Amino acid sequence: MTLRISRATFWILSSLYFSGCALFGSAAPPPQTMDPMEQVYLANFDSVWLATQKALAAYPMRVNNMDLKILETDYIKSNRYWNPPHIPRLGSGDKYKLVVKVMEGEIEGKGAQKVSVSKEVYRQKDFFAPKNRIPSTGLEERSLLYRIERELIIEKALDEAQKQLNSNSDF
């Protein structure tokens, strides 16, 4: 009898312990920031630049200057806004633009590129009010850096597959 009660107590307490975090935890929104998100990629400049352009293909571009190593989107209004999952709806006076900078460098003699993505979010209460810069959640910037990394991985895999195909050909 005591063994049965202790097993039942054990199972109840362990299930409460393991599900307690999910049941009682709050889904806190990510921290707000005005700082750019940055990531370093071990690849040559041309590959990173092409991957960055592919990651930003869905955005309306205002500046695409390879010499200055800068990409900038046009202002994106609230009806086409990238809406974070924790924010139900954005105001009609919100707009933002993305500024992406690529900086060349080296790590241990190999080419390395640092990509910096900055999201400048502005809020204007009405037509006559000045626009105020508000912080970003950083989610869209992180997703762009992730897309750039994925494009680089895909491009590298395609290059290796092509090399393998060329080495196995009968020419």
Contacts in CASP RR format, 6 or more apart in sequence:
PFRMAT RR
TARGET T0000
AUTHOR 0000-0000-0000
METHOD contacts of the structure
MODEL  1
MTLRISRATFWILSSLYFSGCALFGSAAPPPQTMDPMEQVYLANFDSVWL
ATQKALAAYPMRVNNMDLKILETDYIKSNRYWNPPHIPRLGSGDKYKLVV
KVMEGEIEGKGAQKVSVSKEVYRQKDFFAPKNRIPSTGLEERSLLYRIER
ELIIEKALDEAQKQLNSNSDF
27 86 0 8 1.000
29 84 0 8 1.000
29 86 0 8 1.000
29 87 0 8 1.000
29 137 0 8 1.000
30 84 0 8 1.000
30 86 0 8 1.000
30 137 0 8 1.000
30 138 0 8 1.000
30 139 0 8 1.000
31 137 0 8 1.000
32 134 0 8 1.000
32 135 0 8 1.000
32 136 0 8 1.000
32 137 0 8 1.000
33 135 0 8 1.000
33 136 0 8 1.000
33 137 0 8 1.000
33 138 0 8 1.000
34 133 0 8 1.000
34 135 0 8 1.000
34 136 0 8 1.000
35 118 0 8 1.000
36 99 0 8 1.000
36 101 0 8 1.000
36 116 0 8 1.000
36 117 0 8 1.000
36 118 0 8 1.000
36 141 0 8 1.000
37 116 0 8 1.000
37 117 0 8 1.000
37 118 0 8 1.000
37 138 0 8 1.000
37 141 0 8 1.000
37 142 0 8 1.000
37 145 0 8 1.000
38 114 0 8 1.000
38 115 0 8 1.000
38 116 0 8 1.000
38 117 0 8 1.000
38 145 0 8 1.000
39 114 0 8 1.000
39 115 0 8 1.000
39 145 0 8 1.000
39 148 0 8 1.000
39 149 0 8 1.000
40 107 0 8 1.000
40 112 0 8 1.000
40 113 0 8 1.000
40 114 0 8 1.000
40 115 0 8 1.000
41 48 0 8 1.000
41 51 0 8 1.000
41 112 0 8 1.000
41 113 0 8 1.000
41 114 0 8 1.000
41 115 0 8 1.000
41 148 0 8 1.000
41 149 0 8 1.000
41 152 0 8 1.000
42 107 0 8 1.000
42 110 0 8 1.000
42 111 0 8 1.000
42 112 0 8 1.000
43 51 0 8 1.000
43 111 0 8 1.000
43 112 0 8 1.000
43 113 0 8 1.000
43 152 0 8 1.000
43 156 0 8 1.000
44 111 0 8 1.000
44 113 0 8 1.000
45 102 0 8 1.000
45 104 0 8 1.000
45 111 0 8 1.000
45 113 0 8 1.000
47 152 0 8 1.000
47 155 0 8 1.000
48 102 0 8 1.000
48 113 0 8 1.000
48 115 0 8 1.000
48 148 0 8 1.000
48 152 0 8 1.000
49 66 0 8 1.000
49 69 0 8 1.000
49 102 0 8 1.000
50 151 0 8 1.000
50 155 0 8 1.000
51 148 0 8 1.000
51 149 0 8 1.000
51 151 0 8 1.000
51 152 0 8 1.000
51 155 0 8 1.000
52 71 0 8 1.000
52 100 0 8 1.000
52 102 0 8 1.000
52 115 0 8 1.000
52 148 0 8 1.000
53 64 0 8 1.000
53 71 0 8 1.000
54 147 0 8 1.000
54 151 0 8 1.000
55 144 0 8 1.000
55 147 0 8 1.000
55 148 0 8 1.000
55 151 0 8 1.000
56 71 0 8 1.000
56 73 0 8 1.000
56 98 0 8 1.000
56 100 0 8 1.000
56 144 0 8 1.000
59 73 0 8 1.000
59 74 0 8 1.000
59 76 0 8 1.000
59 98 0 8 1.000
60 73 0 8 1.000
60 74 0 8 1.000
60 76 0 8 1.000
61 71 0 8 1.000
61 72 0 8 1.000
61 73 0 8 1.000
61 74 0 8 1.000
62 72 0 8 1.000
62 73 0 8 1.000
62 74 0 8 1.000
62 97 0 8 1.000
63 70 0 8 1.000
63 71 0 8 1.000
63 72 0 8 1.000
64 71 0 8 1.000
65 71 0 8 1.000
69 101 0 8 1.000
69 102 0 8 1.000
69 103 0 8 1.000
69 104 0 8 1.000
70 99 0 8 1.000
70 100 0 8 1.000
70 101 0 8 1.000
70 102 0 8 1.000
71 98 0 8 1.000
71 99 0 8 1.000
71 100 0 8 1.000
71 101 0 8 1.000
71 102 0 8 1.000
72 97 0 8 1.000
72 98 0 8 1.000
72 99 0 8 1.000
72 100 0 8 1.000
73 97 0 8 1.000
73 98 0 8 1.000
73 99 0 8 1.000
74 97 0 8 1.000
75 95 0 8 1.000
75 96 0 8 1.000
75 97 0 8 1.000
76 82 0 8 1.000
76 95 0 8 1.000
76 96 0 8 1.000
76 97 0 8 1.000
77 93 0 8 1.000
77 94 0 8 1.000
77 95 0 8 1.000
78 90 0 8 1.000
78 91 0 8 1.000
78 92 0 8 1.000
78 93 0 8 1.000
78 94 0 8 1.000
78 95 0 8 1.000
81 90 0 8 1.000
81 94 0 8 1.000
81 95 0 8 1.000
81 96 0 8 1.000
82 139 0 8 1.000
82 140 0 8 1.000
83 89 0 8 1.000
83 90 0 8 1.000
84 137 0 8 1.000
84 139 0 8 1.000
84 140 0 8 1.000
86 137 0 8 1.000
87 137 0 8 1.000
91 123 0 8 1.000
93 123 0 8 1.000
93 124 0 8 1.000
93 125 0 8 1.000
94 121 0 8 1.000
94 122 0 8 1.000
94 123 0 8 1.000
94 124 0 8 1.000
94 134 0 8 1.000
95 121 0 8 1.000
95 122 0 8 1.000
95 124 0 8 1.000
95 131 0 8 1.000
96 119 0 8 1.000
96 120 0 8 1.000
96 121 0 8 1.000
96 122 0 8 1.000
96 136 0 8 1.000
97 119 0 8 1.000
97 120 0 8 1.000
98 117 0 8 1.000
98 118 0 8 1.000
98 119 0 8 1.000
98 120 0 8 1.000
98 140 0 8 1.000
98 141 0 8 1.000
98 144 0 8 1.000
99 117 0 8 1.000
99 118 0 8 1.000
99 120 0 8 1.000
100 115 0 8 1.000
100 116 0 8 1.000
100 117 0 8 1.000
100 118 0 8 1.000
100 144 0 8 1.000
101 115 0 8 1.000
101 116 0 8 1.000
101 118 0 8 1.000
102 113 0 8 1.000
102 114 0 8 1.000
102 115 0 8 1.000
102 116 0 8 1.000
103 113 0 8 1.000
103 114 0 8 1.000
103 115 0 8 1.000
103 116 0 8 1.000
104 111 0 8 1.000
104 112 0 8 1.000
104 113 0 8 1.000
105 111 0 8 1.000
105 112 0 8 1.000
105 113 0 8 1.000
105 114 0 8 1.000
106 112 0 8 1.000
115 145 0 8 1.000
115 148 0 8 1.000
117 141 0 8 1.000
117 144 0 8 1.000
117 145 0 8 1.000
118 141 0 8 1.000
119 136 0 8 1.000
119 138 0 8 1.000
119 140 0 8 1.000
119 141 0 8 1.000
120 133 0 8 1.000
120 136 0 8 1.000
121 133 0 8 1.000
121 134 0 8 1.000
121 135 0 8 1.000
121 136 0 8 1.000
122 131 0 8 1.000
122 132 0 8 1.000
122 133 0 8 1.000
122 134 0 8 1.000
123 131 0 8 1.000
123 132 0 8 1.000
123 134 0 8 1.000
124 130 0 8 1.000
124 131 0 8 1.000
124 132 0 8 1.000
END
